[in-house]
Structure formats: C-alpha cells, structure tokens
Amino acid sequence: MKKFFTNKTVLFLLGIVILILGWFLVSKMVDKNGVIFPGPFETILMVVDLLKKSSTYNAILFTFSRLILGFVLSLLIAFILGTIVNDNEKLYSFFQPIVTFFKSVPTATIVFLFITLSGISGAPVLVVITVTFPILYEAIVGAYRSTDKSIIESARVDGSSKLKTLLTIQLPIGLPTILVGLTSSFSLAFKVEIMSEILTGFTNGGLGSLIKGAQILNPVDLTMMFAYSFIAIVFILLITYLSNLVKGLISKRYKIAK
C-alpha cells in the first residue's frame, strides 16, 4: 500500500484528479452557469467540437511551424556564437552582459518591440529566438568550457587544430549538457510562442491567436477560450513531460545535473 501511494505515476494521476476537482469547484463558486468561468466538463465538450474543425489543426500546425523556425534559428545563432567564443576569455566577457540583458528583458516588452519593428506576423518567431538564445548559448558555451583542459592541451600537442579539437573532442563530451539545455528551452519556446500569438492579436494565426479571438469575439461566454487554452496546455504538458523524460535519461546515462 505504501509503495502504491509513493509511485510517481499514481501521484501524477492523483494530482490531475485534484486539479480537475479544484477547477470544477472554483467554476461552480464563481459562475454557476459555467460560461464566464467554464468548468472542466463544459471545456472538454467544447474541445471535442473544436477538434472536429480543420481550422483548429491549421492553427496548431501554424504555431508549431513558427515555433520550430524560431527555435532552429536560435540554436544556429547560439551554436555559431558559442563556437566563436569557446575558449576566448575576452570574447566571453564581452558577450556576457549582452546575454544577461536578453535574459532579463520582459517577454511582453520584446513582443511589442518586435511588433513595431517587424510587424505582427514576424514578431512571434523573433520572440522565440530572443528568449531561447541565452539558454542555448549558455548551454553550448558551458559544455565547451567544461571539457578537461588537459585533454584539450594533449590534442593540441598532437597537432590538432582548435576547430578539430572542438568538433571531435569538446562537442562530443559536452553534447549531453547541450541536449539538456535544448530540451529545457524548447518547452519554454512553446509557451513563449503561444503568449506572443495572444499579444499580437487574433488576426495573426496560430493557437494563441484563436485564444485571443475567442475572448474578443465572445467576451460573455469564455468556454471556447478555455477550450483553446486547454489544447495549448495539453501540448505544453506533453512537451514538458518529454523534456523532463529526455533530461532524466541523459542525466542517468551521463550522470549530469538535470
């Protein structure tokens, strides 16, 4: 019995049940009609209806296409810059305040700035790049710099160039750390993408835009808004779960911090 109640899967499912029960109770206390604050049953019924529409799948596809585009570009920039910085202490010091600045700027501020600079359609992609870049950059640079100095020096003595040493020694050794940073930043990127779409408005396409549109077009009945939000939350939970699973496997295999 004790093992049953300490099982992680059981506790996870119990947490979901408690969450749904709390959602139901709050809904009934706030709004007995279930439209201003829809409960789980009203929301799930609406989700079923929305999943019958092709527009829902088009929005999901549009969100993921921009998410992947922004994430790949961010990874490419972080990899190039991290490779250039590598063991150059002067360049590392130069870029540190810049990276810290990008980590500190509020995401909403970045969204509104990019709306002004690039228009509504390009803002979410740029926001994903800006938010995930510092995480990916620090993961890549940290992985490079964590390689034992004696191994690098031995390779140099044997005639290996800086680039060859980086690609054949530092990158393979640091790959687990990079993968952990990559999985962590991807789950964050999805949340940022949804938020950016909500802030840029319902004419911009994507799942976040459907959430915003449902709230604007029918402000007295938020069931549809809750349903679109529920779909987004399911994706976020799934991505987060897979991210934690990958990090757990990497940490177990290479004995690094999660």
GIFENBEL-V107159 format. One record per residue. N is the residue number from 1. RES is the residue in one small letter. D_CENTER is the distance of its C-alpha to the mean C-alpha in Angstrom with 2 decimals. Layout:
n=(N | N)
res=(RES | RES)
d_center=(D_CENTER | D_CENTER)
//
This chain:
n=(1 | 2 | 3 | 4 | 5 | 6 | 7 | 8 | 9 | 10 | 11 | 12 | 13 | 14 | 15 | 16 | 17 | 18 | 19 | 20 | 21 | 22 | 23 | 24 | 25 | 26 | 27 | 28 | 29 | 30 | 31 | 32 | 33 | 34 | 35 | 36 | 37 | 38 | 39 | 40 | 41 | 42 | 43 | 44 | 45 | 46 | 47 | 48 | 49 | 50 | 51 | 52 | 53 | 54 | 55 | 56 | 57 | 58 | 59 | 60 | 61 | 62 | 63 | 64 | 65 | 66 | 67 | 68 | 69 | 70 | 71 | 72 | 73 | 74 | 75 | 76 | 77 | 78 | 79 | 80 | 81 | 82 | 83 | 84 | 85 | 86 | 87 | 88 | 89 | 90 | 91 | 92 | 93 | 94 | 95 | 96 | 97 | 98 | 99 | 100 | 101 | 102 | 103 | 104 | 105 | 106 | 107 | 108 | 109 | 110 | 111 | 112 | 113 | 114 | 115 | 116 | 117 | 118 | 119 | 120 | 121 | 122 | 123 | 124 | 125 | 126 | 127 | 128 | 129 | 130 | 131 | 132 | 133 | 134 | 135 | 136 | 137 | 138 | 139 | 140 | 141 | 142 | 143 | 144 | 145 | 146 | 147 | 148 | 149 | 150 | 151 | 152 | 153 | 154 | 155 | 156 | 157 | 158 | 159 | 160 | 161 | 162 | 163 | 164 | 165 | 166 | 167 | 168 | 169 | 170 | 171 | 172 | 173 | 174 | 175 | 176 | 177 | 178 | 179 | 180 | 181 | 182 | 183 | 184 | 185 | 186 | 187 | 188 | 189 | 190 | 191 | 192 | 193 | 194 | 195 | 196 | 197 | 198 | 199 | 200 | 201 | 202 | 203 | 204 | 205 | 206 | 207 | 208 | 209 | 210 | 211 | 212 | 213 | 214 | 215 | 216 | 217 | 218 | 219 | 220 | 221 | 222 | 223 | 224 | 225 | 226 | 227 | 228 | 229 | 230 | 231 | 232 | 233 | 234 | 235 | 236 | 237 | 238 | 239 | 240 | 241 | 242 | 243 | 244 | 245 | 246 | 247 | 248 | 249 | 250 | 251 | 252 | 253 | 254 | 255 | 256 | 257 | 258)
res=(m | k | k | f | f | t | n | k | t | v | l | f | l | l | g | i | v | i | l | i | l | g | w | f | l | v | s | k | m | v | d | k | n | g | v | i | f | p | g | p | f | e | t | i | l | m | v | v | d | l | l | k | k | s | s | t | y | n | a | i | l | f | t | f | s | r | l | i | l | g | f | v | l | s | l | l | i | a | f | i | l | g | t | i | v | n | d | n | e | k | l | y | s | f | f | q | p | i | v | t | f | f | k | s | v | p | t | a | t | i | v | f | l | f | i | t | l | s | g | i | s | g | a | p | v | l | v | v | i | t | v | t | f | p | i | l | y | e | a | i | v | g | a | y | r | s | t | d | k | s | i | i | e | s | a | r | v | d | g | s | s | k | l | k | t | l | l | t | i | q | l | p | i | g | l | p | t | i | l | v | g | l | t | s | s | f | s | l | a | f | k | v | e | i | m | s | e | i | l | t | g | f | t | n | g | g | l | g | s | l | i | k | g | a | q | i | l | n | p | v | d | l | t | m | m | f | a | y | s | f | i | a | i | v | f | i | l | l | i | t | y | l | s | n | l | v | k | g | l | i | s | k | r | y | k | i | a | k)
d_center=(37.13 | 35.46 | 33.40 | 32.38 | 31.05 | 29.22 | 27.50 | 23.71 | 23.47 | 26.17 | 24.57 | 21.22 | 23.25 | 25.38 | 22.47 | 21.50 | 25.21 | 25.53 | 22.53 | 24.08 | 27.49 | 26.42 | 24.85 | 28.17 | 30.32 | 28.61 | 28.84 | 32.54 | 33.23 | 31.59 | 32.57 | 35.08 | 34.79 | 31.09 | 30.19 | 29.10 | 27.05 | 26.86 | 26.92 | 25.15 | 28.03 | 28.20 | 24.47 | 24.46 | 27.60 | 26.01 | 22.97 | 25.61 | 27.30 | 24.22 | 23.41 | 26.90 | 26.12 | 25.04 | 23.44 | 20.68 | 19.85 | 20.23 | 17.71 | 15.10 | 16.05 | 15.92 | 12.38 | 11.23 | 13.76 | 12.54 | 8.88 | 10.47 | 13.04 | 11.08 | 9.04 | 12.49 | 14.30 | 12.25 | 12.87 | 16.44 | 17.11 | 15.88 | 17.97 | 20.97 | 21.01 | 20.43 | 23.23 | 25.49 | 25.04 | 25.34 | 28.58 | 29.65 | 29.85 | 30.82 | 27.89 | 25.54 | 27.14 | 27.05 | 23.31 | 22.43 | 23.04 | 21.19 | 17.96 | 18.57 | 19.18 | 15.84 | 14.20 | 16.68 | 16.80 | 15.64 | 12.94 | 15.57 | 18.08 | 16.13 | 15.78 | 19.52 | 20.47 | 18.95 | 20.51 | 23.76 | 23.44 | 22.08 | 22.51 | 20.40 | 19.37 | 17.95 | 16.16 | 12.70 | 12.58 | 13.91 | 11.57 | 8.48 | 10.97 | 12.16 | 9.25 | 7.85 | 11.53 | 12.88 | 10.75 | 11.63 | 15.09 | 15.88 | 14.96 | 17.20 | 19.93 | 19.96 | 20.40 | 23.18 | 24.91 | 24.93 | 27.33 | 30.83 | 32.94 | 35.96 | 34.31 | 33.47 | 37.00 | 38.60 | 36.86 | 38.02 | 41.54 | 41.54 | 40.94 | 37.23 | 35.76 | 32.72 | 30.62 | 31.95 | 31.39 | 27.77 | 27.11 | 29.34 | 28.96 | 26.17 | 23.41 | 24.40 | 24.80 | 21.48 | 19.49 | 18.44 | 17.02 | 15.16 | 13.72 | 12.56 | 10.78 | 9.34 | 8.09 | 6.74 | 4.94 | 3.73 | 2.60 | 2.13 | 2.91 | 4.12 | 5.40 | 6.63 | 8.07 | 9.79 | 11.08 | 12.32 | 14.09 | 15.67 | 16.93 | 18.25 | 20.31 | 21.28 | 22.92 | 19.85 | 18.91 | 15.76 | 14.85 | 14.23 | 17.59 | 19.28 | 18.31 | 19.84 | 22.74 | 23.62 | 23.86 | 26.02 | 28.23 | 29.07 | 28.66 | 31.20 | 29.51 | 25.81 | 25.73 | 24.06 | 21.41 | 20.77 | 20.75 | 18.14 | 15.98 | 16.78 | 15.62 | 12.18 | 12.12 | 13.37 | 10.61 | 7.99 | 10.63 | 11.27 | 7.97 | 8.07 | 11.71 | 11.62 | 9.45 | 12.09 | 14.76 | 14.19 | 14.13 | 17.20 | 18.97 | 18.48 | 19.62 | 22.53 | 23.54 | 23.46 | 23.88 | 21.21 | 19.30 | 16.15)
//
